[in-house]
Amino acid sequence: MQFPMGILRSLYYLTIFAVSSMFMATVLASDPLSDALLSFESEIIDDSNSLNDWIVPSGVNSSGKILACSWTGVKCSQDSSKIVGLDLSKKNLRGSLSGKQFNLFVDLVDLNLSHNSLSDKLPAGISSLTNLKSLDISRNNFSGHFPSGFSKFQNLVVLDAFSNSFSGPLPADISEIQSLKVLNFAGSYFRGPIPSEYGSFKNLEFIHLAGNSLSGNIPPDLGKLKTLSHMEIGYNRYEGGIPWQFGNMSELKYLDIADANLYGSIPKQICNLTKLESLFLFSNQLTGLIPWEFSNILPLKSMDLSDNLLFGQIPDSFSELKNLRLLSLMYNNLDGFVPEGIAKLPQLDTLLLWNNNFSGSLPQDLGRYSKVKYVDVSTNKFVGSIPTDICSGGELMKLILFSNNFTEGLYPSLSNCSSLVRVRLEDNSFSGDISLKFSNLPDLSYLDLSRNRFTGGIPTDIDQASGLQYFNMSNNPALGGIIPLKTWSLPLLENFSVVSCSISGNIPPFQHCKSLSVIELSTNKFSGIVPESISNCKELVSIDLANNNLAGPIPLEMAKLPAIGIIDMSRNSFSGPIPAEFGNSSTLKLLNVSYNDIWGLIPPQRTFRLMDRSAFFGNLKLCGAPLRPCHHENVIPNGLDVGSRRTQKLAWILIICAAIVLFITTAVFGILYFKRGSKGQWKMVAFRGLPQFNAKDVLRSFNSVEVLEEVPAMPDSICKVVLPTGITVSVKKIEWEPKRMEIVLQFLHRMGNARHSNLTRLLGICYNSRLAYLLYDYLPNGNLSEKTRMKRDWPTKYKMVIGIARGLCFLHHDCYPAIPHGNLKASNIMFDENMEPRLVEYGLKSIVQLTCPLPAKITKETGKFGTSKKEELYMDIYNFGEIILEVLTNGRLVNAASSIHNTPKEILIREITNENDIDSSNSFKEEIKRVLDVALLCTTSRPSMEDALKMLSGLKPQTNGNGS
C-alpha cells in the first residue's frame, strides 16, 4: 500500500514530536510547521516569557490549517496554509540555534530575529530559506564565519547582520544576489579586505561595513555601484587612500569613511557626486588642499573633514553650498581667513574650526543669514570682535572661542542671547563690562571668561542665571567689584572661580550652596573672616583662598565638610592653631596654611604627615610632622620653643660643620664616580607598593620574560616579569640620550608618586644612563577594547565610565602640573582583579617627547610640530567622550563622535536605550541621557575633566578613589 509523500512527511514529524511530548506540559500541534516552531522554541531561552502563547491545547484539530498562525510573531498567508513571516525581534531571547527546522519553512519571506542575545554560529541550515526577501539578525551575538550558500537567495532584498560577533572574511558569494538592495555587515569582527566582487551588485542601494577589522586597499570596483545611495565603510584599518573611482557612484547621497587609516589627498573626482548630502572623512591622515570643486555638490548638508592633516585655506567656492548645515574642519593644519561667504550660507547651524591656524576676523555676517547653533573656533589666531548678529537667529547654544586674540566687548553680540547654554571665551583679549543679562539666560550652564581684560565687576543679577553650573572669571586683573550677595544661592552652581580679579570686600555668607564643589578666590583683596555658614556647603571638594587679606581663626566648620579634599589658605593673616578635627577628615588631601600666623601642633594623623612640608612654611610657631618635631617639655601653649640661646648657637655650629663635611665627601665621591665612568651602571627607584629590590634583583628576573603585547605607537614592547618575591609586574622599556636622563627621571618620579584607584601604578624604575625599565602593576583581566561588545547591565557600565573619568580627572587636576594621558583609547583601559577600570600608558607620550631632543616631525600621532600640553588635555577629553559612546553602544559607535552630532538626540537615546534593554519606564533612562550629554559635550565643547566628572557624579553619590 502506497501513501502520498505529504502524508508520510506528516506521520514522520508526528512521531518525532510525540516522543518529545512526554517532556512537555503542552500538547503538540498536528501540523509540521507548528511543531517545528515548538522545536525551535525548545532550543532558545525566553527570559521574558515573550512566546507564552506558543502552545496547543489538547485535542485541537487543525483541519488543514497551521495552528501557529495565531502565535506571537508568526505571520501566515490569508488562507493560513503558509507561514510567510516570523518576527521575533526584541523578545529578549538567548541561546543558540540548530537550524534543523529551517528546511520546512520554504514559503518564508521575512525573518526578523534582531535585538536579542542569540549566540554561537548562524546555522548553515538558514541557506534553505531560499524565498526570503528580508533577513534581519542584527544586534545579536552570532559568531564564527558567516555561512556560505547565500548565492541561492535570488529574491533577497535586505540582509541586515549589524552588530554581531562574526569573524573571518566577508562572504564574497553575497555579490551574486542581484536582487539585494540593503547589505549591513557593520559592527562585527570581519577581517581582511572588502571583496572586489562587491562592486558587481546591480541593485544595491545601502552598504554598511563599518566597525570591523577590515584591512587592505579599498577596492576601486566599488565605484561601479551605480544604484548605491548610502555607503558606510569607516572605522576599519585600510591601506592607501580613497579610490578616485568613487566619483562614479552617481546616485550616492551618504558617504562615511571616517577613522579608516586613509592617507593621501582627497580625490577631486569625489566632487562629481552631485547628489551627495553627507560626507564624513574625519579621523584619517588625509593631506593636501581641500578641493575647491566641492562647490559642485550643491545638495551637500554635512561635511566633516576634521582630525586630518589637511592644509591651506577654506575654498571661497564653499559659499555656493547653500544647503550646508554642518561644516567641521577642526584639528587640521588649515590657515588663512574664513571666507565671508560661509556666513551667508542660509542653512548653516554648526561651524567647527578649532585647533587650526586660522587668522583674521570671523565673518561679520555670521548669524545674520542663518540660525547658527554651535560655533567652535577655539585655538586659532582669530582677532577682532564677536560678530554682531551671531545670535540674531535666537538659537545659538554653544559659543566656543577660547585661545584666540579676540578683542572688544560682549555688547551687543551676546547681551540678549537667551538661547545660550555654554560659553567659553577664555584666553583672549576681551575688555569692558560683562554685558550679559543673566536674568535672560535661563539655560546658561557654563560660562568661562577667564584670562581676558574685563572690568566693572561681576554683574549683580548673576543669581538670576538659574541653570548656571560653572562660572570662571579668573585672571581678569582689573575686574574689581565684590561678589554679589546672593551668588551662592544659585541652585546648580558647582564651580566658582575668580582668581586674580582684584575683587575686594567680604566673602558673602554661604546660606545656600547645596551643589557647590569648587571655590577659587585666590589672589584678590578679600578681607574679614571665612563665614561659619560654609558648613552648609556639603558638596565642597576644594576651596582656594590664598593671597588675600583674610584673618581670624581657621574655621572649625571646614574640618567637618564631608567631601572636602583641598583647602588653600596660604598667604593671608589667619591665626591660631589648626583645629584637631581636621585630622579626622577621611577626604582631606591638602591643607595649605603657609605664610600665616598659625601656631601650635600640626595634627598628628597620617593625612598631615603625607602633606608636603611647603604647606606649613612661614609659620614660625608651628611644629610637628612634616615640619620639625615639637619638644613638648619646651613648648608653651602657643607652640613657641624656649630653649636657651646658647643651645641654639651650638646647634647652628654643628649644622654648619656637618654641611661642610657632607659637601667635601660628596665632592670626593663625585670626582671618583666621573673618573670611573657611569655608563652601564644600573640604579633602582622603588615607589610605594614595591619592595626595596636592587637593580640586580630586577635585571636577574628578566632572564624569563613573557611578551604581552606589541605597542606600535610606543618605543618597545610591554613584558610580563616575575620578580624575586613572586610579584608579577608589567615592564616597559624606554631609551634616552644621557643628557635627557635627568629631565625624564623627574617626570617619571611624578608619575611614580601619582596614586589613584583608576590608574595603573608605576611601581619602580630600573635604569642606567641610556635606558630604563618601567615596572607597572600587572593586570591580567584584559582591556576595554576586548570587552566592549560584552553584554553588561547599566549600573556596571555607569560604574565603568565613572572610574575612567576619575582616573583622567586625577591626571588633569590633581597632578601638578597636569599629566596628559596622550593616548586614551579603549585598549589602554585595563581591568584589575575586581574588574575596576585602570588607565594604562598615561604620560608615555610625554616621556617619548622628552627623550627626543628635537621637535617631532609632522605625524598623526604628534599633531603639528609636537602638540602642546593644552592640546593633549583637550584630546584626552575628546577621546573620553568617544569612549563613553563606545561603552553606551556596546562597541557599535567607535570613534563616531563627529558623525553622530548630525543625528537627532532623540534617535540616539532611543538606539542606546534599546541596546541597553532599557524601556521607557525604566529609571535608568534619565541617567543614560545625562551620560550621553556628557559624551556629546566632551566631543564638542570640551569641558574640563573636573566638570565632566561632576556632571557624571551628579547622578549618584560617589566615593573618592584618590590615594589607593
N, C-alpha and C positions, 0 to 999 in steps of 0.2 A: 504494500500500500504506500502510495507516494503522497507527500504533503507539500503544499506551496511553500516556497522559501520564506515568505513573510511569517507564516505560522511557525515554522521551525525556529526562526530567529526569536520570536516572542516566547516560545517554550524554553529556549536556552536561557534567556535573561530572567524568566520567571523562576527557573530552577536555581540560578545563581543567587538571586536576591531572596529567595525563600529561605536559604541557609542563613543568610545574614539576619533575617527577621527574628531569629532566635535570640539575638543580642540587642534588639532594638525595641523601644517602647511603642513604636507606631507600626502600623501595618503598611507594607509597601504597596505602591501603585500597581495597576495591572497593565501599564504601557511602558515600553522600554525607555523612552525619553525621561519620563518622570523618575523611573528607577535609577537611571544614570545620574540625574541631578541629586538624588538622595545619596548615591555613592560618592559623588563629588563633595557633597556637604560633609560626609563622614571623614574626609581627608583633611578638612580645614578646622581651625579653631575659631568659633564665633563668640568672642568675648562679650559682645553686646546683645547677643541673642537676636540679631537682626533677621535671621531666617527662621524665626519660630513658627511661621505658618507653613513651612515646608514639611507637611505631614499629610497622611491619607488615612482617614478613619476606616475602621474595619468594615468590610462588606461593601465598599463603594465600587460601582461598576462604571468604567469609563465610557462604555458604549462607543468605542472607536475614537473618542476624543482624548486629548492629552490633559490629564488632571493638573499638571503643573502650571497650566496657563493662568491660574488664579494666584500663583505664588509670588512673593516679593521678588521683583527684578526680572521676572520672566515675561517676555512678550511673544505672543503667538499670532499666526495668521487669523484672518477673520473667521474661518471655519474651525479654528482650534485644532487643526490637523498637523501643524508645523510649528516648531519653535524658531522664530526668526531673530529674536533679540534676547540678550542676557546682560542686564545692567546690575552689577554687584558693587558699584563704586561707593566709597565712603561707608562701608559696613563694618569697619574695624575687624576685618578678617585677617587671620595669620596662618602660617603653616606652609607646606609645600604641596605641589600638585603632581599627580602621576601622569595625567593626560590620557589615561586609558579610556575615558568616556568620550573624548572629543570626536572619535570617528563616527559616532551616532548622529552628531549634530550637523548633518550635511546641508541643512537649509539655513543655518545660522548666518545672519547678515551683519549683525552688530554684537561685539563682545567688549564689555567695559568692566575691567577689574581694578580700575585706578583708585588711588587714595586708600590703600590698605597696607598690610605689612606682610604680604606673601613673599616667600623667600625660596632659596635654592634655585636650581636651574629651571628655566622656562621649558616645559616638556616638549620634546620633539613632536609629540602627537598633535600639537597645535597646528602643524602643517597640513593636517587633514581637513581643516576648516576652509576649504578652497573657495567657498562662496562668500566669504567675509568681504564687506565693504569698509568696515571700520573696526580696528583693533586698538584698544586703549588699555595699556598695562602700566601707565605712568604712576609715579610716586609709590612704588613698592620697593622690595629689596631683592629682586631677582638677580642672580649672579651667574658666573660662568660665561661661556661663549654664547652669543646669540645663535639660536638654532638655524640650520640651513633648511632649504626646501621652500622658502617663501616665493621663489620664482613661479610657483604654481598658482599664486593668488592673483589671477588676472583681473579680478574685479575690485581689488583692494584700492581704496581711495585715501584712507587715513591710517597711518601706522605711528602710534604715539607710545614710545618707551621711555619717556622723560623720567629722570631721577630714579635710577635703579643702581645696581652694582655690577653691571655687565663688564666683562673684561675681554681681552683678546682683540683681534682686528674687527673693524666694521665689516658687516656682511656685504660682499660685493654683489651677490646674486639679487639683492633687492632691486638693483638697477633694471632688472628685466620686467618689473611690474610697470607696464606702460600706463596703467590707469592711475598710478599713485599721484596724489596732489599734496599730501602732508606727510613729511618724514621728520620724526623727532627722536634722536638718539642722545640728547643732551643729558649731562649730569650723571654720567657713569664713569667707568674706568677703561673705556676703549683705548687701545694703543695702536701705534703705527700710523701710516699715512692715510689720508682720505682717499678711497679708491678712485682712480681716474674714471672708472665706469659710471660714477655718479653724475658725470656730465652728459649721459645719454638719456636721462629721463625726458619724456616728451610732453608731459602734462604737469610736472611738479611746480607747485606754487609756493611751498613753505619748506625750508630745510633748517634744522636746528641741531648742531653738533657740538655746541659749546660746553665747556666744563668737563672735558675728558682729559686724557693724557696723549692726545694725538700729536704726531711729530712729522718730520719730513717737509717737503715743499708743498704748498697748496697747489693742487693740480690746475693748470690753466684750462683744462677741459670743462671745469665748472662754468666757464664763461659761455658755454653753449646752451645753458639753461634759459631758453628764450621766454618761457612762461613764468619764470620764478619772480615772485614779488617780495619775498621775505627770506633773508639769509642771516643766520647767526652761527658763526663758526669760531668765535673767540674763546679766550680762557683755555688755550692749549699751548703747546710749545713747538711751534713750527720752525722751519728754517727758511731763510730767504725773505722775499718781500711779497707785495700784493701783485698778483698777475695782472698785466695790463689788459688781458682778455676779459677781465671782469667788466670792462666798459661795454661789452656786447650784450649784457643782460638787460635788454631794453625795457622790460616790464618791472624791474626791481624798484621797490619803494622803501625797503628797510635793509640796511647793511651794517652788521656789527661784527668786527674782527678785533675787538678790544683785548688787551692783555694776552697777546698771542706770540710775543717774541719776534715780531716783524721788524725788519730793518730795510734800509734803502729809502728812496723818495716815494712820495705819493704819485702814482702814475696819472698823467693828465687824462688818460682815457676814461678814468673814473668819472670825469666831468661830462661824459656822454650819457650818463644815466639820468636822463631828463625827467624821469618820473620819481626820482628818489626823494623821500621825505625825511628820512632819518639816517644819519651817518655817524657811526661810533668807531673810532680808531684809536682811542686813548690807551695809555699804558703800554706802549710799544717802544721801539727805538728808531722810529722814523726820523729821517733827517731831510735837509733841503728846505726849499721855499714852499709856502702854501700856494698851490696853483691858482692863478687869478681866474682860470676857466671855471672855477666853482660857480661863478655867477651865471653859468648856463643852466644850472639846476634850479629853476625857478620855484618848484614846489617845496624845496628844502625847508623843513621846520626845525630840525635839531641837528647841530653839528658839534661833535666833541672830538677834538684832536689833542686833548690835554695829555700831560705826562709823556712827552716825547722829546726829541732833540731838534725840533724844527727851529729855523732861524729866519731872519729877515722881518718883513713888515706884514701887517694885515692888508691884503689887497684892497685898493679902493673900489674894485668891482663888487665887493660884498654888499655895497649899497643897493645892488639890484635884487637882492634876495628878500623880496617883500613879504614872504611867508615865514621868515626865520623867527623862531621863538627862543631857542636856546643856542648860545654861542659860547663854547668853553674851549679856551686855548691856554689854560693855566699850566704852569710848570713846564715851560719850554725855554728857548733862548731867543724869543722874539723881541724886537726893539722898534724904535720909531714912534710915530704918532698913531693914535687911534683915529681912523678916518671919520670925518664928520658925518658921512652918510650912514654910519652904523646907528647914530642917534635917530635917524629918520625912518628906520625900519618899523612899520606900523604894528607888527605883532610881537616885537622883541620884549620878553619878560625876564630873561636870565642872561646876564653878562658876567662871565668868569674869566678873568685875565691874570689872576695872581701869580706871583713868582716868575716874572719875566724881566725885561729891561726896557719897558715902555717909558716914554718921556713925554714932555709937553702937557697940555691940559686935557682933561676929559672933554669930549664933545659937549659944548654948552647947551645943545638942544636935547641932551639925554633926558628922557622922561616927558618931553613935550609932545611927541607924536605916538608914544606907546605907553602902556601901563606897566612899567618895569616893576618887578617884584624882588629880584635878587641881583645885587651888584657886588662883586668882589674883585677889586683891582689892587689888592694889597701887595706889598713887597715889590714895588716897581720904582720908577723915578718921576712919577707924575708931579706936576706943580699946578699952581692956580687954585681956584675956588671950586666948591661943590656946585655942579650945575643948578641954576636957579629953579628949574622946573622938574627936578629929578623925582619929586613926589606929587606932581600935579595930577597924575592918574589915580591917586588915592589908594594904591595897592602895594607901595614899597614896604617890604617886610624886613629885609636884611640889607644893610649898607656896610660893607667891609672895605675900609680904605687905609688900613694901618700901614706903617713903614713906607711912606712916600714923603713928598715935600709940599703937601697942600698947605695953603695959607688962607688968610681972611677968616670970616666967622661962619656961624651956623645959620644966621639970618640972611635971607628969608627962606633958604632952601629947606630947612628942617623944622622951622619954628611951629608949623601946624601940621606936621606929618603924623596923623593919628594912627596910621596903619603899622608903624614901626614896631618890630619885635626885638631886633638885635642890631646894635650899632657899635662898630669898632673903628674909631678914628685915631687910635693911639699912635705915637711916634710920627708926628707931623709937625707943622708949624702953625696950626690954627690959633687964632687970637680973639680977643674981645670977650663979651659976656657969653655965658652959656644960655643962649636964647631959645631954650626949649620950654614949652608949656607942658609941664608934667601932668597937669590936670586933663590934657588932651591926649595923653599917651597911655591908655588903659592896658595895652597889650605889651608894652615895652618890658622885656625881661632882662636884657643885658646891655649895659652902657659902659663903654671904655673910652674915656677921653684923655687918658694919661699921656705924659711926655709931649705936651703942647705948651701954648703960651696964653691960656685962658686967664681972664681976670674977672673981678666982680663977684666972687664968692659962689657958693652953692645956692641955686635957686631955692627960695623959701617954700615953694609948693612941691618939693620933692616927695613929700609924704602922700601926694595925690597919685603917684605912679603905682597903683595898687598891685601891678604884676611884677614889679622890679625885683630881681633876684641878685644881680651882680652890678655893682657901681664902683668904678675906678676912675679917680681924678688925679692920681699920683703924678708927681713931677710936673706940676704947673706952678712954678715957684712964685708967681705973682698973683695967684688966685685970691688969697686973702679971705676975709669974712669969718664967719663962725659956722659950726654945724647946726643947721636948723633944729629947733627944739623937738619936733615930732619925727625926726628921721628914723629913729629905732622902731617906730610904730608900723613901718611897712610890713605887712603880714608875711611876705615871702622872701624878704631880704636875707641873703646868706653871706654875701661878701661886700664889705665896705672898705675902700682903700683911698686914703687921701694923703699919702706920704709926700713930704716936701712940697707943701702948698701954702706956707705962710698963714695957716689958719690959727686963730687965737681964741681966747675965751675958755670957758669951762667945757668939759665933756658933758653932754646932756644926760639926764637920768635915763636909765635903761628900763623904762616902765613896761615896754612891750618889745621883746626881742626873741620871740619863740623860735625863729628859724636861723638867727644869726650865728654863723660859724667862724667867720674870719673878720677881724677888725684890724686895720692897719692905719695908725695915726702918727707914725714916727716923723721926726724932723719937721716939727711945726712949732707953734708958740703957745700950746695949751698950758693952762695953769690950773691951780686948785688941786682937788683930790680926785681919785677914781671913785665914782659913785658906788655906794654899797649896793645899789639896785642891780649891779652887774650880776648878782646872784640869780636874776631872772633869766639870764641867757644860758639856758640848759644845754643848748647845742653848740656852745662856743668851743672851738678847737684851737684857735690861735688868736692872740692879741699882741700887737706891737705898739708900744707907747714910747719907744726910745727917742732920745734927743728932743725933749720938751722941757717945760718948766714945772712939771707936776711935783707935788710934795705930799707929805703925810705918810702914814704907815702903809705897808703892803697890805691890801685888803684881805682879811681872812676869808671873805666870801669867795675869792678866786680859787682858793685851795679846794673848795667843795664843789666846784663845777664838774659835772660827771664826765664830760668829754674833753676837758682841756688838755692840750698837748704841748703848746709852746706859748710862753709868756716872756715878752721882752720889755723890761722896764729900765733899761740901761740909760745912763747919761741924763738923769733927772735929779731931783732933790728929795727922793724918798728917804725915810729914816726909820730907825727901829730895827728889831730882829726879823728874821724870816719866820713866819708862823710855822710851828712844828707840824701843823695839819698838812702842809704841802708834802711831807714825807709819806703820807698815807694815800696820796693820789695814785691810782693804778694806771692812769693815762698820761701823766706828765712826763715829757721828754726833755724839756729845757725851761729853766727859769733863769733869765739873764738879768741880774741886778747890778751889773758892773757900773762903776763910777757914780755911786750914790753915797749915802751916809748910813749904810746898813752895818749893824754890829751884832756881835754875839756868835753863837754856834750855828754853823750850817747843819741842817737836819741830817742825821747820820745814815738815813736809809740809802739803799743801793742806787736808787734813782739819782740822787745827788752825786754819789761817788762816780757815776758814769758820765756826768756832765763835764764839758771842757772847763779847765781852770779859768779861762778868759771870761766866763760868765759871772765871775765873782771878783775880778780885778777892781782896783780903785776904791775899795772899802777897807781902810786901814785897820778897822776894829773887828774885822770878820775873820773867823778861823774855822778849822775843821776841813775834812776831805771834801773836795780835791785840793784845797789850799793847805797851808801849814797846819800841823796838829795844834789843838788847844791844850795848854798846860793848865789843868784845872786848879792846881794849887796857886797859880799866879793869875787867875782870871777873875776879874770882878764882874758884876752883872752886865756891864756894857761890853764885855769881851776884851778889854784892854789889858795887854801884858804889862806887869810891873816889875820885871827883872831889873837888876841893877845895871847902871851904865857900864860898870867895869866888865860885867859878864857879856854885855852886848859888844863892847870893843874887842874882847878876847875872841868872841865868835867870828867877828869880821876878819880878824887877823888870820884865824885858822882857815876860813873860807878862801881868802886870797892866796894863802900858801898852797892849799890844795889845788886851786885853779892853776897856779904856776906849774906845779908838779905834773898835773894832768896834761897841760899844754906841751911840756917838754917830752913826756912819754909818748904822746900822740905823734909829735913831730918825728921822733926817732923811728917809731914803728912805721910811720908813713914813708919815710925815706927807704927803709929796708923793704917795704912792700913794693914800691915802684921800681927799686933796683931788681928785685926778683921777678917782677912782672906778674900781672894779674890775669893774663889770658889763660883761659881754661879752668880757672878756679871756680868751683860751684859753691853757691850760697843758698840758704833756705830761709824763707819767711813763712811762718805759720800764723794764720789768723784764727780767731775764735772758732772752735769746733774741730780743730785738727791737733792731734798730739804733737809734741815737740820733736819731730823727726829731724835728723840732719840730712844734708844733701845726699850723702852716700846711701842712706836707707832708701830714699826715694828713687835714686838712679838704679839701685840694685833691683828694685821692683819692676823696672822697665824691661827686664830680660824676657818677660812673658806678657806681651801687650796684645790686647784684642782690639782691632779697629772697629769702631762702632759705625761711623758714617763718614763719607767724604763731604766736605762743605766747600763748593767751588768758590764762593764769594770770600772765603777766609783763607789765611795763609796755609794751613796744614790740616791734617785730619784730627778728629776727636777720637781718643782712645780710652779704653777701659783698663784700669790698672788696679791691682790688689796690693795695698801697702803692707808692711811687715806685721802690723797688728791685726790684719784681716779686713781693714777698712777698704771698701771699694770706692774708687773715685774715677771721674772722667777727666782726661788730661788733654789739653790743647797746647800745641807748640807755636810760639811766635818767635820771629827773628828780628834783630835790630842792629844798627850800627853802634859801635861802642859809645860814640858821642851822643847818641839818643837815649842811652840806657837810663840815665837819671830821670829824665822827664817822663819816660814811660813808667818807670817804677813808682814815681809819685802818683800817677793816675791809677796804677794797679793797687796801691795802698788805699786809695779812696774807695775803689771797688771792693777790696777785701774787708773794709770796715763797714760796708753797707750791708745791713741785715734786715730782711723783711720776709715774711712767711710766703710771699708770692714771687720771690727771687731765688734763683739757684745760687747757693753760696759759693763764693770764691774762697776756698779753704787755705790755699797756700801758693807760693811761687818758688820754684826751684830754678835758679838762673846762673848764668855766667855773663861775660862781657858781650856775648854775641847772640845769645838766645835764652828763652825762658820756657819752662813748662808750667802751665796754669792748672792747678788742681781744683776741680769742682765737685760738688755733690754728684753722685751717680744716681740717675733717675731711670728706673727700668720699665716704667709703665707707658712708654710711647709718648707721642706728641699729638697735638690737636688736629693736625692735618690728617693723621691716620684715623682719627676717631670722629671726625666731623659728621660723617653720614650715619653714625650710630644713633638709634632712637633713644632720646632722653626725655624725661619729664621736664616741665617748665621750671620748677624750683631748682633742679640740677643745672639747667642752662643759665638761669639767673645768677646762681652762686658762682658759676664759672666766669661769667662776664665781670662780676664784681671783683673776683680775685685778680683777673688780668688788669682791670682798671687800677686796683690798689697798688699792684707792683709797679705799673707805669707811673702812677702818681707819685710814688715814693722816689723814683729816679728823677722825676722832673722837679719836685717841690721840696723834698726832704733831704736831698743831697745838695751840698753847696760847694762849688757851683753845680748846676743841674747836669745829669748824665743822660744824654740821648740814648735810646736803645739802639737806633741806627739800622736795624734790620728786623723790624717787628712783622711777623707773619705767623701763620698757623703752625708751621713746622718748628718754630722757635718758641713754642709754648709746650712745655713738658708737664707730665703729671707725676706727683710724688706717690709715696706708698698709700696715702689716703685719697688719691685721685684729685688732690688740690692742684690747680694750675700754677706753674712756676715759669717765669720768663728766663730764657737762656740766651746766650750770645749778646746780652746787653753790654754796651760800651766797647765791643770788639772792633766796630768800625772806627771809633775814635782812636783805639790803640793802633790799628793799621795805619791811620793817617799820621799819628805821632811818630811811627817808625820810619816814615818817608820824609826825608829832609826837604824834598821839593814838592810843590803842589801837584796833586794828581792830575792826570790828563782827563780830558772830557770823556766820561763814560756814563752809562745809565746808572751805575752804582754810586758814582761820586757827584753827580749833578754837573754843574758848570765847571768851575776850576776848584773843586772841593767845596762842599756845601758848608754854610755857616751853622753854628750851633742852633740858632733860631730856626733855620730851615729844617734841620734834623728834628727838632722838637715838633715842628708843625707836621712833618711827615709821620712821626710817631702817632700823633693824634689822628691824622687821616687814616693811617693803617689800622689803628684801633677801631675806627668806625667800620672799616672793611671787615674786620674780624667779627664784630658784632653781627653784621649782616650774614656772614658765613655761618655763625652759630645759630642764628634765628631760623635760617632756612635749611638746616641740615646739610650744608655744603652746596646748596643749589646756586646761591649768589656768591661767587668767588671773584673778588676784585671788581665788583659790579656797581660801585658807588656812583660813578658818573652816569651810567646808563639809567639807573632807577630814578634819578631825580626828575626825569621826564614822565615817570609813571605816577598816576594819581595815588595819593597816600591811602585812600580807602581801598584801592585794589591791593596795594602792598600788605595792608593789615589783614585783608581777607585771605590772601595767599598764605601769609605767615601763620595766622591762627589755624588755618586748615592743616598746614604742615605740622603744627604742634598739637593737633587734635583738641583745639580749644573751641568750644561752641560759644554762641553769642551771650549766653547767660553765665559763662564761667568767670569767676572773679579774677582770673589771671589776665583777662583780655586787656584791662586798663594798664596792667604792668607791661605787657608786650608793647602797647602803644608808646609808653614812656621810654622803654629801651630803644625802640625804633627811632623815636625822636632824637635820642642822644646819638645814635649812629648817623642819622642824617646831618645833625649839627657838626659832628666831627669831620664829616667829609665835605662840608661846605664852609661853615663859618669858623671852624677850628677853635672851639673853646679850649681853655687850659684843661689839663687832665684833672686838676683840682676841681674845676667846675663840673667836668663830666662825671667825676666820681660822686660829687654832691647830688647831681641830678639823678644818678642811678641809685645812690644810697637812700635817697628820699623815699624810695618805695617801701623799705623795711629798715628797722634798726640794724646797724652793722657793728660788729666788733672790730677793734683796731688790730691790724696784723703786724704792726711795727715791732721790731726788736727781737724777733724769734731767731 
